[in-house]
Structure formats: structure tokens, C-alpha cells
Amino acid sequence: STKTANTPVKLVVQAAVQRSSRHGTKDTNYDLRRFVVADGKMTLVETVPSLGFADDVRALLQFSNSRYPAKNLGLLVDSHGMGNEGLQGDTGKVLLPQLAGAIAEGLKGTGHEKLDLLDFDSCLMGQDGVLNTMQTIAKHLVASPEIEGTEGQFLIAPVERLLVDPSKDGGALGRDLVQEAKVIGQRSATAKKLGPIETLACYNLSEFSTFKKSLDEFGQQLHEALN
């Protein structure tokens, strides 16, 4: 957190924490703790009840933009990915249309029509249905169509470089996240270990419709050629 001193970058972190009963046992309900990392320190701003996966994402975006409006806005989701079906987290399950709707609601009145970067630190979220749905609410998407592995993405170094160069847009940060995974993977290969997240990619979602159209046309021509 000390590296955020003298930089305009602000990191808003929302963590789901399971409640404890009076007897010290865990119940099925969660609270959300919201921290802000800025100006060289990390501060717990508030603790509120969880409303469920989708509503928690919406509330996080509304909270972030109302208190810390930004020129560039990114969202990182750390959860279990189910590909085109959606995501599963501590506070429940969310389908892709529900998540896209929650993000759209969270962006209302912020001056942002879309997120500059949406990063799924989750397995299987680089699939076609995910890209098709998220193109309406994000300019760039970082995700892997395959399993991410046990360690997930390596976020610290790219975020530290963002602090040094806050002018980076979502695409530049997304590509840096992918490059970091590649570097770590090469080191693992040298050490004869399985490289993590070999299929991580940064997708420019403004190009997805064109790509999908071309792919559909190719598929149709292939079908006709085989028949």
C-alpha cells in the first residue's frame, strides 16, 4: 500500500467475510468489507451485509464511483468460473446476463458507459458466450478459456507498474497482466514445472462482433464444403 503514495491510482477492494455466531461458529451469511488502498495506506471504509453476488458487484461499482470517481475504471473478479454459465463465489452464483446487468446498473450516472477493463481471475471465462455478453459492458476483458491453475493470475507486478504509469488504459493494463503470466510461465517451464494460465488473453471486445461474424461465415462455408 505504501507504493500508492503520490499516485492518482486508487484501489477499492471488496472482500466477503463469513459472519460468526455468538458461539464462535460460522453461519451462512456474509458481510462485505470495503477497503481503499490510496495515498500510501490501506483503510477499511465500511462493512455492510452481502446482498448476493450480482448486487454486491453493483454496489461495489456504485460505492467506488461515488467516492472515488476515475477517468479509467477497471473491475477484477476473483471467483470460481463456470464459463458460459457464469460464476460461483462465497456469496452465491451469478449467471452471465445477471452479472452484465449488475455492472450496467453500477455504471449508471458515473460517466462510464463501459468498464475500461474487466478481469476474471477465474477459470474458463475466456469462452465465446462470456465475450459475447461482456462486450456490452466492458472495452477489454482479461480471462482464460481454460483452467487458470491453483495460483491464479499474478497481479502485484502489473499493478505496481500501473502506479508508476497511471496513464495506462484498460487495454495496456490487460496486456501487461497477460505478459506477466507469460513471464511467470516461462520461469516455471525452465524450472520444469507446469506453467500457469497458459491460455490467458486480453480481448479487445470492440472487435468481438467482427470476429464472431467472420467465424460464423467460415463455419458455414466449412459446413457447405463438407456436405
N, C-alpha and C positions, 0 to 999 in steps of 0.2 A: 504493500500500500504506500510505502514511502516514495516509490518511484512515480506516483501520480502528482507529486508536488510540482507546481509551476507548469502544469499542462492543463488544457481545457477539457481533456477527456474525463468523463465520469462513468464509473461502472456501478450499475444498480443490480444488486444480487437478491434474488428471492429464493429462500430455502424453506421447504416443507418440513416441519418438525412434529413428530407424533406426540400427542399430549400424554401426560402421566396422571393417573388417578391419585386420590388421596392416600392410597395404599402402596403407591410406587410402581404399580403395573401400568403397562401401556394400553391405551384404548384405541379405537379405530378412527378417531378424529385427528385432524392435523391443524396446526397453526402455521401461518406464513410469517417468517421473519424477514424483514426487508432491510438490507444494508446498503449503504452508499460508500464506495471507495473513491475518494477525491481529496485533493489538497493535502496529500501526504498522509491520510489516515483513513481508517475504516470505521464507520459509525452505524450502529443499529438505530434505525429511524422509527420503526414501528413493528408491532406484532398484531396480526389480525387473523380471524378464523379463515380457513380454506373454504372456498365455495365450490370446489371441484376443478378439474384440470383446465377446461376451456375458460371458465370465468376467472380463474387465477391468472391466466395469461392476459386476458383482457384488462384485469385490474392492475397488473404489473405495468403494462404499457401506459395506462391512464395515470398511474402514480408517477412513473418516470417522466412523462412529458409535462405533467402539471408542475412538477417541482424542478425538473432539470431539462428544459427544452433544448434540443440539439439540432444542428444542421444535418448531421448524418445519424441515422438511428439503426441499430442492429439488435437482433434478438437471438440468443443462444439457448436452445432447449436441450437439457441433459436428461434423457429418459430412455425407456426401452422402446425401440422402434418395431413396428409391425408392418412396415412397407406401405402399400396402397391402402391398407385398412386403417392405419392411424398410429397412435402412441399409447403406451401404458406407463403410468407413473404411480408414485405413492398415493396421490390424491385421486386416482381413478383412471379411466380410459377415455380417450377422445378420438372421434372419427375425424378424418381429414376435413370434410366440409365444416364441421363444428369448430375446428381449430382455425381455419381460414376466416370463418365468420367472427370468431372472438378477436382475432388480430385486426380485422377490418373495423370492428367496434372500438377497439383500443386506440386506433389511429385517428378516429373522428375528432375533428377540432384541433389537431396538432400541426396542421400544415403539411403532413406527410401522407401522400396517397398510398405509398407502399413503404415497407421496410427497405433500407439500403442493403441489408444483409440479414438473411435468416440462416442460422447454422444449427443443424440437427446433429448433436453429439449422441447419436443413436444408430443402432443397426438398421439396415435395409431401407433407409429413407431417401435414397437416390433413385427410386423407381419411377416409372413413367407417370403413374397416377399421382404421385406426390408432386412432381414437377408441374403437371397439368393443373392441379388445384392451386398450388402456391404461386403460380405466375400472376395471379390476380392481386396478391398482397405483398410480394417481395420482388426486388430487382435482381438480386443474386441469391443463390442457395448453395450452401456447402453441405454435402451429405455423401454417404456411401451406399451404393446399391447392394452391397454385401455386408457381412458381419464386420463390425468395427474392431472386435477383439476386446480383451479384458481391460486394457488401459485407456481405451477411448482416444480422443484427439489430444494433441499436445498444444495447449492454448497459451501457456505462460510466455514463451519467447515471442510469438506474433503480437500478443497484447503489449508486451514491453516495447516492441518496435513501433507499435501504433502510438504509444505515449511519446516516443521520440519524434514521430512524424504524424501529428494528428490530422493532417490534410488528406490522408488516405480515405478513399471512398470504399463502399462495400465490396466492390469487385477486387480492389487492391488488397484489402484485408483478407478476403476469401481466398485469393490466390496464394497469399502468404501462409495461410493455415494449411493449404494443400501442400505447399512446398516444404513446410516443417514436417509434415507426415512423411513426405518422400525422403527427407534427410534422415529422420529417425529410422525409417525402414531400411535405408542403405547401411546405416551403422549396425542394425540388427543382423542384416544379411552377412556383413563382414564378420560378426561375432557368431555366425552360424545359428542364429535364432530366427524365428518366423517374423518377418517384417509386419508391423501393424498397419491396418487400414490401407491395404494395397489399392483399393478402388475409390478412395476419397477423391472428390472432384468439386470444383467450383462451377456452377451452372449459371450462365447469363440467361435469365428467364425471359428477357425480351426477345430472345431468338428461339424460344421453345416452339412457338406456333409454326414458324417456318420449318424448323427441323421435323416436327411431327407431320406436317403436310408432305414433305419430301419423303419421309419414311413410309407413310401410308401409300404414296404413289409407287414407291419401289416395291412394297409388299404386293400391291395389286398387279403390277407388271410381272413379278415373280410368279404369282398365282396363275396368271394367264399363260405364262410360258410353260409351266409345269402341267397345264391341262390342255 
